[in-house]
Amino acid sequence: MRLSLLLVFAAVLSAQDAGMLLLQSVIYGTQKSTLPLNEEQRKEADRLLVEARRIAAKGDFANALRSLHQGMAVMRGAPWTPLVEAASALEVKPDHAIGAPSGVIRVHLKPLYTNDRLNGQKLLATVVLTPAGNGSSGEIALAEKRPVAASGATIEAKLPDHAGNYFLETRLSGPEGETESKAAPVFRKQSPLLLAALASERDRLLARLSKIQSKPPSLATVEYALELYSLADRGETNPHRYRFPEQFAAAHAMLDAIEAGKDPFAGKQGDISKAYRSDVDQTLQPYRVFVPTAYDAKKPTPLVIGLHGMGGNESSLFTGYEGTLLREAERKGFLVAAPKGRATTSMYRGTAEKDVLDVLAEVRRDYNVDPRRIYLMGHSMGGYGTWSVAMNHPDLFAALGPIAGGGNPSGMEKIKHIPQFIVHGDNDPTVNVSQSRSMVEAGRKAGATIEYIEVKGGGHGNVVIPNLGPMLDFFSKQSKP
């Protein structure tokens, strides 16, 4: 699936709708490239994708999504029955993703599009809690077979008194308990849930923050500890990823330094989580910085800006890919910074592009960055962002490193002076290799210096790790005049 073609969805819908539809479209394309489809399935999947684009162009998000869901059922070999359609349409969200032990949770089931084929039948919903990552396979029943009306339902249940990480699973079925085995994922909606008594710690940090008079830049990182808690509670990030007692303790330690008139990040090396307040909308935006042990504040140091892929965040390039990027940066003595890029399906456009530039400005303020050796790289959506941000700001970067990405070949003329290290697998099911090939061809015609690595048999993700070291070696040879 070509991500650039999917931007037709983003152009006509609200940010939230566009993000959901774009993500579903990428999943659709990957499924189409990887499942063993017969000719009839492939033709029908193609037809429904064209139909979804046509409907989206009219601004009808709901029915565009319905066409994608129907196409996914076709590719799985599942009949598009009224029950499959109704289960596919349901979005399931708890009111909180962080709950207090022995508290109450409300699970909201809302159809994303209407289904007129049920003929009075109703889906039934059972809600269970299953432990996550603690070796236990036992499950706790919260609500048994509650009816779901055409307009949706809200199910209220009491939580157990055991703290820990769980998955909240809503299991759907027909009136007689029927489902469709080939469409099993749409009958089971799962979301992470953290059970922990954190409210008092959250409130203590909030009270202390309210008394701070000075507003140094580092204060935004303290404030983001609370914002991260809120994001996790709203289900916008997985609460299982964080140890909030440690997050709050680190925030208190930073406040101690701020109150003493000190910079809490002074002299720190390694992987550092930070945040800043965006002047676009005053929201807190996170980013991560890696400071190598060889860093000397008296000497200008090369900087790599890394852009994550769709569905990722500022941590993806730092903690993913087996930590390879940071090991290679340590070897080369490079600073690395990774922005969140606003929404996880932003394609680094608009305010998300501003986030990239803001993080660059933050790092240049706090560290001695060599302005002649600032590099931009990214994977998947980050590969698209690498090219689009560079084309909009062609004077900033000394070299580019898009991996499994794509872009506008006509824009290569703008960045022909920037050396590029491009990687793509020729068997990529998510972003077709033709995307990089067309960019390479246009870049070479424009006279750009390009090192292109096309990995034979390479997929979408497995081409990254082996090429991060060579990419940084390539970067180390590039410097702006």
C-alpha positions in Angstrom: 0.0 0.0 0.0 1.3 3.4 -0.9 1.0 5.7 2.0 1.2 8.8 -0.2 -1.9 7.7 -2.0 -3.8 7.3 1.2 -3.4 11.0 2.0 -6.6 11.5 0.0 -8.3 10.4 3.1 -6.6 13.0 5.3 -7.4 15.8 3.0 -11.2 15.6 3.5 -11.7 14.5 7.0 -11.2 15.8 10.6 -7.9 15.0 12.1 -9.2 12.2 14.3 -11.3 10.6 11.5 -8.4 11.0 9.0 -6.0 9.4 11.4 -8.2 6.4 12.0 -9.0 5.9 8.3 -5.3 6.3 7.3 -4.3 3.7 9.9 -7.0 1.3 8.7 -5.9 1.8 5.1 -2.3 0.9 5.9 -3.5 -2.2 7.7 -5.7 -3.0 4.7 -2.7 -2.7 2.3 -0.5 -4.8 4.5 -3.2 -7.5 4.8 -3.7 -7.4 1.0 0.0 -7.9 0.4 0.6 -10.7 2.9 -2.6 -12.9 2.9 -2.8 -15.7 0.3 -5.7 -14.3 -1.8 -7.3 -15.9 -4.8 -8.1 -13.8 -7.8 -11.7 -13.2 -6.8 -10.7 -12.0 -3.3 -8.1 -9.7 -4.8 -10.5 -8.1 -7.2 -13.1 -7.5 -4.6 -10.5 -6.1 -2.2 -9.3 -3.7 -4.9 -12.9 -2.7 -5.7 -13.7 -1.9 -2.0 -10.6 0.1 -1.6 -11.5 2.2 -4.6 -15.0 2.6 -3.2 -13.6 3.7 0.2 -11.4 6.4 -1.5 -14.4 7.6 -3.5 -16.6 7.8 -0.4 -13.9 9.5 1.6 -13.5 12.1 -1.1 -17.1 13.1 -0.3 -16.3 13.5 3.3 -18.2 10.4 4.4 -15.8 8.9 6.9 -18.2 6.3 8.3 -19.1 4.6 5.1 -15.5 4.7 3.8 -14.5 2.9 7.0 -17.3 0.4 6.3 -15.9 -0.4 2.9 -12.5 -1.0 4.3 -13.9 -3.3 7.0 -15.8 -5.2 4.4 -12.7 -5.6 2.3 -10.8 -7.0 5.3 -13.5 -9.5 5.9 -13.3 -10.5 2.2 -9.5 -11.0 2.5 -10.0 -13.2 5.5 -12.5 -15.3 3.7 -15.3 -14.2 6.1 -18.8 -13.6 4.9 -20.0 -10.0 5.3 -23.0 -11.0 7.5 -25.1 -8.5 9.5 -23.3 -9.8 12.6 -19.8 -9.3 11.2 -20.8 -5.9 10.0 -22.2 -4.9 13.4 -19.2 -6.2 15.3 -16.8 -4.5 12.8 -18.5 -1.2 13.4 -18.3 -1.2 17.1 -15.7 1.0 18.8 -15.1 -0.1 22.4 -13.5 2.4 24.9 -13.4 2.3 28.7 -13.9 5.7 30.4 -10.5 5.2 32.1 -7.5 3.2 31.2 -6.0 3.7 34.7 -8.4 2.4 37.3 -8.3 2.3 41.1 -8.4 -1.2 42.6 -12.0 -2.0 43.7 -13.2 1.0 41.7 -15.9 1.1 39.0 -15.3 1.2 35.2 -17.6 2.0 32.4 -17.1 0.5 29.0 -18.7 2.5 26.1 -19.6 0.7 22.9 -20.3 3.0 20.0 -21.0 2.1 16.4 -18.8 4.0 13.9 -21.4 3.5 11.2 -25.0 2.3 11.0 -26.1 -1.2 10.3 -29.6 -1.6 8.9 -29.4 -5.4 8.3 -29.7 -6.8 11.8 -33.6 -6.9 11.6 -34.1 -6.3 15.3 -31.3 -8.6 16.4 -28.8 -7.4 19.0 -25.2 -8.1 19.7 -24.4 -9.4 23.1 -21.2 -8.2 25.0 -19.3 -9.9 27.7 -16.5 -8.0 29.5 -13.6 -9.8 31.1 -10.3 -8.8 32.6 -7.2 -10.8 31.9 -3.8 -10.3 33.6 -1.0 -9.1 31.4 2.7 -10.0 31.6 2.6 -11.5 35.1 2.6 -15.1 34.2 -1.1 -15.6 35.1 -3.6 -16.9 32.6 -6.7 -16.5 34.8 -9.5 -14.1 33.8 -12.0 -12.2 35.8 -15.6 -11.8 34.5 -16.8 -8.2 34.9 -20.1 -8.3 33.0 -21.9 -11.2 31.3 -23.8 -11.0 28.0 -25.2 -7.5 28.0 -27.3 -6.5 25.0 -25.9 -3.8 22.6 -28.5 -1.6 21.0 -28.2 -0.2 17.5 -27.0 3.1 19.1 -24.5 1.4 21.3 -24.3 0.7 25.0 -22.5 1.5 28.2 -21.5 -1.3 30.5 -20.6 -0.6 34.2 -18.6 -3.0 36.2 -16.7 -3.3 39.5 -13.0 -3.8 39.2 -11.0 -6.3 41.3 -8.8 -5.2 44.2 -5.6 -6.5 42.8 -3.2 -3.9 41.3 -1.4 -4.7 38.1 -1.4 -4.6 34.3 -4.5 -6.1 32.7 -6.3 -6.3 29.3 -9.9 -5.4 29.2 -11.6 -7.5 26.6 -15.1 -7.1 25.3 -16.3 -10.3 23.6 -19.2 -9.9 21.1 -21.6 -12.5 19.8 -25.0 -12.9 18.3 -28.3 -13.6 20.2 -27.5 -17.3 20.3 -23.8 -16.9 21.0 -22.8 -17.1 17.4 -19.7 -15.5 15.9 -17.7 -15.9 12.7 -14.4 -17.7 13.2 -12.7 -16.2 10.1 -13.6 -12.7 11.5 -12.6 -13.5 15.0 -10.7 -10.2 15.7 -13.8 -8.0 15.2 -15.7 -10.0 17.8 -13.0 -9.4 20.5 -12.1 -5.8 21.3 -9.1 -5.5 23.7 -7.5 -2.5 25.4 -4.8 -2.2 28.1 -5.9 -1.3 31.6 -3.7 -0.4 34.6 -5.0 -1.0 38.1 -3.1 1.2 40.6 -3.7 3.6 43.4 -2.1 6.6 41.9 -4.5 9.5 42.5 -2.8 10.7 45.7 0.7 10.8 44.1 -0.7 12.6 41.1 -2.4 15.2 43.3 0.7 15.7 45.4 2.8 16.5 42.3 0.0 18.8 40.9 -0.1 20.7 44.2 3.6 21.2 44.3 3.7 22.4 40.7 1.0 25.0 41.4 3.4 26.7 43.8 6.3 27.1 41.4 7.0 30.7 40.6 9.9 30.4 38.1 9.2 29.0 34.6 12.5 27.6 33.2 12.3 25.4 30.1 12.9 22.3 32.1 9.6 22.8 34.0 7.7 21.5 30.9 9.3 18.1 31.5 8.0 18.1 35.0 4.5 19.1 33.9 4.6 16.3 31.2 4.7 13.6 33.9 1.1 14.7 34.7 0.2 15.0 31.1 1.5 11.5 30.3 -0.7 10.2 33.2 -3.7 11.9 31.6 -2.9 10.6 28.1 -2.6 7.1 29.5 -5.8 7.4 31.5 -7.6 8.5 28.3 -6.3 5.5 26.4 -4.2 7.6 24.0 -1.0 5.8 25.1 -0.6 2.3 26.6 -0.4 2.6 30.4 1.5 -0.6 30.6 4.6 1.2 29.2 5.1 3.4 32.2 6.0 3.1 35.9 4.1 6.1 37.1 5.4 6.1 40.7 8.9 6.3 39.2 7.8 9.0 36.8 6.3 11.1 39.6 9.5 10.6 41.8 11.7 11.8 38.9 9.4 14.8 38.5 9.8 15.7 42.2 13.6 15.4 41.9 13.6 17.8 39.0 11.4 20.2 41.0 14.0 20.0 43.8 16.7 21.1 41.3 14.5 23.9 39.8 13.7 25.2 43.3 17.4 25.3 44.0 18.0 27.3 40.9 19.7 24.5 39.0 19.2 22.9 35.6 18.0 19.3 36.3 19.6 18.1 33.1 23.0 19.7 33.5 25.8 17.2 32.8 23.4 14.3 32.2 24.4 11.7 29.5 22.6 8.9 27.8 18.9 8.6 27.1 16.9 11.6 28.4 13.1 12.2 28.2 12.1 15.8 27.8 9.1 17.9 26.9 8.4 21.5 25.7 5.3 23.6 25.5 4.3 24.2 21.9 3.7 27.8 20.9 1.1 26.5 18.3 -1.5 25.5 20.8 0.3 25.6 24.3 0.2 21.8 24.5 3.0 19.9 26.1 4.9 17.8 23.5 7.4 15.1 24.5 10.8 14.2 22.9 13.8 12.2 23.7 17.5 13.1 23.5 20.5 10.9 23.5 23.8 12.4 24.8 26.9 10.3 24.0 29.6 9.8 26.7 32.0 11.6 24.3 29.9 14.8 24.3 31.9 17.9 25.2 29.8 21.1 25.7 32.8 23.1 24.4 32.9 21.3 21.1 30.2 21.4 18.3 28.6 17.9 18.0 26.7 16.3 15.1 23.0 15.8 15.7 20.6 13.2 14.2 16.9 13.9 14.2 14.9 10.6 14.1 11.3 10.4 12.9 9.2 7.4 14.0 6.7 5.4 11.9 2.9 5.4 12.0 1.5 4.4 15.4 4.8 5.2 17.1 5.9 8.0 19.4 9.0 9.7 20.5 10.3 6.5 22.2 10.0 4.2 19.1 13.4 4.8 17.6 15.1 4.9 21.1 13.7 1.7 22.6 12.8 -0.2 19.4 15.0 -1.8 16.8 16.9 -3.5 19.7 18.4 -0.2 20.8 20.6 -0.1 17.7 20.3 3.6 16.9 21.6 4.7 20.3 24.5 2.1 20.2 25.5 3.4 16.8 25.2 7.0 18.0 27.4 6.3 21.0 30.0 4.7 18.6 30.0 7.8 16.4 29.7 10.4 19.2 26.4 11.8 17.8 23.6 13.5 19.6 20.2 12.0 18.7 16.7 13.6 19.2 13.3 12.1 18.4 10.1 14.2 18.4 6.6 12.7 18.8 5.3 14.4 15.7 1.9 15.2 17.2 -0.6 12.5 16.1 0.8 9.1 15.4 -0.7 9.2 11.9 0.4 12.8 11.1 2.7 12.1 8.2 4.8 15.0 9.7 2.7 17.6 8.0 1.4 20.9 9.4 1.8 21.1 13.2 3.6 17.8 13.3 6.3 19.3 11.0 6.5 22.3 13.4 7.1 19.8 16.2 10.2 18.5 14.4 11.5 22.0 14.0 10.7 22.9 17.6 12.6 19.8 18.9 15.6 20.8 16.7 15.5 24.3 18.3 15.2 22.9 21.8 18.3 20.7 21.3 20.3 23.5 19.7 19.4 25.7 22.7 20.5 23.1 25.3 23.5 21.5 23.6 26.4 22.5 21.4 25.1 21.3 18.1 27.3 21.7 15.0 25.0 23.5 12.5 26.9 22.1 9.6 26.2 18.5 10.7 22.5 18.1 11.4 21.0 15.0 9.9 17.4 13.8 9.4 16.3 10.2 9.2 13.1 8.1 9.8 11.4 4.8 9.1 8.1 4.3 7.3 6.0 7.3 8.0 9.2 8.8 9.3 10.8 8.1 5.9 8.0 10.1 4.3 8.5 12.8 6.9 12.3 12.9 6.2 11.7 13.8 2.6 8.8 16.2 3.1 10.4 18.1 6.0 13.7 18.4 4.1 11.9 19.7 1.0 10.2 22.4 3.0 13.4 23.3 4.8 16.2 22.5 2.4 18.8 24.6 4.1 18.7 22.8 7.5 20.2 19.3 6.9 23.6 18.0 5.9 22.2 14.5 5.0 19.0 12.5 4.9 18.3 8.8 5.8 14.7 7.7 4.8 14.0 4.0 5.4 11.0 2.3 3.7 9.4 5.6 2.9 8.3 7.6 -0.1 7.5 11.1 -1.2 7.0 13.5 -4.1 9.7 12.8 -6.7 9.2 16.3 -8.2 10.5 17.8 -4.9 13.9 16.1 -5.3 15.1 19.1 -7.3 14.8 21.2 -4.1 17.1 18.9 -2.1 19.5 17.8 -4.8 22.3 19.4 -2.8 21.7 17.1 0.3 23.4 13.7 0.2 20.9 10.8 0.9 21.2 7.3 2.3 18.0 5.5 1.3 17.0 2.0 2.4 14.0 -0.2 1.2 13.2 -3.9 1.1 12.0 -5.2 -2.3 9.4 -7.3 -0.6 7.9 -4.6 1.6 4.2 -5.3 2.1 3.4 -1.9 3.8 5.2 0.7 1.6 5.9 -0.7 -1.9 9.6 -0.5 -2.9 8.5 1.5 -6.0 8.1 4.5 -3.6 11.8 4.7 -2.9 12.8 3.7 -6.4 10.9 6.7 -7.9 12.6 9.0 -5.4 16.0 7.6 -6.2 15.5 8.0 -9.9 14.3 11.6 -9.6 17.1 12.4 -7.2 19.8 11.0 -9.4 18.3 12.9 -12.4 18.5 16.1 -10.4 22.2 15.4 -9.6 21.8 14.4 -5.9 24.4 12.2 -4.2 22.5 9.1 -3.3 23.5 5.8 -1.7 20.6 3.4 -2.3 20.4 0.1 -0.4 17.6 -2.1 -1.8 17.5 -5.2 0.4 16.6 -8.4 -1.6 13.7 -10.1 0.1 13.6 -7.4 2.7 10.3 -6.5 4.4 9.1 -3.4 6.1 10.8 -3.6 9.4 13.7 -6.0 9.1 15.7 -3.7 6.9 16.2 -1.1 9.6 18.6 -2.6 12.1 21.3 -3.8 9.7 21.5 -0.3 8.0 21.5 2.1 11.0 25.3 1.7 11.4 26.1 2.2 7.7 23.7 5.2 7.7 25.5 6.9 10.5 28.8 6.1 8.9 27.5 7.8 5.7 26.3 10.8 7.8 29.7 11.2 9.4 31.2 11.9 6.0 28.7 14.7 5.2 28.9 18.3 6.2 27.3 21.5 4.9 29.8 24.0 3.3 
